[in-house]
C-alpha cells in the first residue's frame, strides 16, 4: 500500500508543477534560480529532448498511444514484482520509472482536453504552432485539442557550461556552447532516478534474483 501511495504522490507532484507552470508562465518564459539552473517553460510534442519517432500529426498520436502501452507494460512488471515480493531496489526503480512514464503520458493524453491553449500541429503548414498568452484550465469545456494530442510540459534547464567559442578557433569558433541544453521535467527526473538505481544496485538485484530462483530450483529437485 505504501508503494502504491508513493506512485500516486510522485505523479501528483509532477502534475501539480506542470499545471502551475502552464497556467502561470508564457510559453518560452522563465527565470534563473542559479546561473546554471533555470526555470524555462516549453511544450514538447515529441519524446525526451524533443526527439520524434514519426514527425507531424500522426507521429504525435502514435507517440501518445505508444506511451500508453509502455505504461501498461511497466505497470504489469510492477504488479508482478509486488506479488512476488521482489527485491527492494528493483521495486523502487520500477516505481520511479512507472511514475515518470505515467506523468508524461497524462500530459500527452489529456492536456489537449484540459487547457484552452497549447502547441498544436497545423497540417496546412506542416509544422507545430505555438501560442501567446497564458493558458487556462478549460475543462469541462472544450480544450484546444482532442485526446492523445496534448504536449508534454517541460521546465527545467541546466546550462552547466555556457560560453561563447571565439571566432579565431578553427571549425567550432563563433558558436555558443551549452551543456546541458535539453529542457526536461519531473517525470524525466523520476525515470532517470529509476535507471540510476538499477545501474548502481544491479549486482544486488541480480544476486537476489539469482538466489531466489536457485532456492526454488533446489526445492523443486527435492520434490522429485
N, C-alpha and C positions, 0 to 999 in steps of 0.2 A: 504493500500500500504506500509506504514512504517513497519507493522508487517511482511509482505512478504519479505521486504528488510532485516529485522533482521535475518530471517531464512537463506537467501542466504549468508549474511555476516558471520554468525556463521559457516555454512558449509564450506565456502570459507577459513576462518581462520584455521579450523580444517584440511582441506585437504592440505593447504599450508604448515602447520607444519609437517604433516605426510610425504609429498613428500620430504620436506627438510631433515628430519631425515633419510629417506630411501636412499636418494641419497648423503648423506654426512657422514653417520656412518656405520661402520661394524656391522653386527648382533652380539649382546652381548657386544657392546662397549658403552661408555658414559663418563660422568664426574659429579663431585659433585658441586652443587651450594652452599648448606649448608650441614652440617653434617647429617641433617635429610631430605634433598631434593636432589635427583639425577635425571639426565637425563640418561636413560639406555634403549637402543633400543632392543626390542624383537618383534617377529611376533607371533600373536596369531591365531591359526586355529579354536579356539573354541569360546565360549561366553565370557562374562566378567569374569576375573580372571582365564581364561583357562578352564572353565567348558565345557564338551562335553555332548550334549544330546545323540548323537549316535557317537561312535568312528569311526575313519577311513574316507575313501574317501566319502562314502555315507552320513556319518554324516556331512561332510563339505558342500556338495551340499544341503542337507536338511536344514542346518542352514542358508545358503545363501538365499534359497527360503523362509524360514520362516521369515527372516529379511525383505524381500521384502513385504510380506503380512502384517507384523507389521507396516511398514512404510505407506502402503496404508491405513491401518485401522486408524492410528494416523492422517494421512492427512485428512481423511474423518471427523474425530472428529473435527479437527482444522477448516476446511471449514464450517462445520455445526455451530460451535460456533461463527465464524466470521459473518456468515449470520444472526445469532440470536442476534448479538451484546452482547455477554455474558460478564460475569464478567472479569475485568482487570486481576485479579490474576489467574483465570482459563485459560484465553487466553495465558498469558505469561508462565505459567507452561507447557502448551501444546507446545508452540513454542520451549522451551528448550528441551523437550523430543523428539519432532519431529526432531529437528536439530541434536541431538545426535544419534538418531536411523538412520537417513539418512546418517550421516557421516560414521558410522561403516558399513552400507550396501554398500556404494560406495567402500570401501576397499575390502570387501568380494566379490563383484560382478565384479569389473573391474581391480584390481591391478595385477591379473594374466596376463591380456592383456597389461597393461600399462608398466610393468617393465621387464627387461631382466633376472632377477634372483629373487628368493624368496623361502620361505619354501613351500615344496610340499609333498604330500603323496605318498610313494613308496609302491604299493600293493604287490610287491615281498617280501619285508621285513616287511610289515605291520606296518610301522612307519613313522613319519614325518621326512623329511630330510632337514637340514638347508643348508646354502651355505656360501661360503667365498667371500671376496671382498666386494665392494660397488656397489649397484645396479645402473643401468642407465635406463632412460626412453627409451623404445624401440618402442613405438607406433609412427607411424602406422605399423611398422614391427611386426613380431610375438613376443609375450611375452613368459614368462616362463610357463604359464598355460592358460587354457581357461576360459571363462566367468563363474562366480559364484564359482570360485575355488581359489580366492585370500585370503590372510591372513590379518587380522587387524593389523595395526601398533600401538604399544604401546610404550610409552617413559617416563612416569612419575613414579618415585619411591619415596615413602615417608617412609623410615625406621625410624619412630618417636622414637621408642625404639629399641635399638640394643645392646645386651650384651650377654656374654658367661655365662652360668649357671655352676657353679663349679661342678666337678665330685663327691664331697663328699655329695651333696644333693641327697637324695634317689629318684629313678624313673626318675626324669626330669633332673638330673645332667649330664653334659658332652655334652650339646647341646647349639647351638647359638639361642637365642630367638630374633625374629624380629617382630616388629609391627609398621607399616602396611606393609606387604610384597608384596601384589599384585601390578603389574605394570599396569598402565592404560593410557588413552589418553584424549584429549579434549572432544571427543564425550561422553565418560563416565562421565566427569565432568558436561557437559550440562544436561544429563539425571538426574544426582544426584541433580543439582540445581532445575530442574523441579519438582522432587519429594519433595524436601525440601519446595518449595513454596506451594505445595498442603498441606503438613503437617502443616506448620506454619500458613497458612491462610485458613485452612479447614473450620473454623466456618464462616468466611466472605463469602466464596464460597457457602457454604450450605445455609446460610441465604439469600443471594441474589437470589439463585435459588429457594428457598422456597417461598420468597415473590413474585417472578416473576410468578410462577405458581399459587400462591394464587390469585394474581391480575387477571390473565387470567381466572381462575375458577369463580371468583366473577362477572366478566364482562359477562361470558357465562351465568351465572344464571339470570342476569338482562335481557338478551335477550329472556329468556323462557317465 
